[in-house]
Amino acid sequence: MGAGKVIITLGAQGSLFAYGTGFEHFPAPKVQAVDTTAAGDTFVGGFAAALASGKTEAEAIRYGQIAAALSVTRAGAQPSIPTLSDVQAFKPA
């Protein structure tokens, strides 16, 4: 019983994906943070949307990380959430 897979978000240090046989670290995209208010919610929303569109768990984690990274570069909660085109256009520094 219990969770078979867990994602631990670590802010600027990325995310840790733990599963039955091990774990994988996903480094965070480097951005200049302005406001971290909606980062967690944006990560979860991006992750869920990516999974729903057929992406693998690893791809969905990266997608959620990009969405969250973009959100922290903007002030506010709801206004900071990026659009699909924002996430698709993101180029790491």
Stockholm file with secondary structure:
# STOCKHOLM 1.0

chainA/1-93         MGAGKVIITLGAQGSLFAYGTGFEHFPAPKVQAVDTTAAGDTFVGGFAAALASGKTEAEAIRYGQIAAALSVTRAGAQPSIPTLSDVQAFKPA
#=GR chainA/1-93 SS CCCSEEEEECGGGCEEEEETTEEEEECCCCCCCSCCTTHHHHHHHHHHHHHHTTCCHHHHHHHHHHHHHHHTTSSSSGGGCCCHHHHHHCCCC
#=GC SS_cons        CCCSEEEEECGGGCEEEEETTEEEEECCCCCCCSCCTTHHHHHHHHHHHHHHTTCCHHHHHHHHHHHHHHHTTSSSSGGGCCCHHHHHHCCCC
//
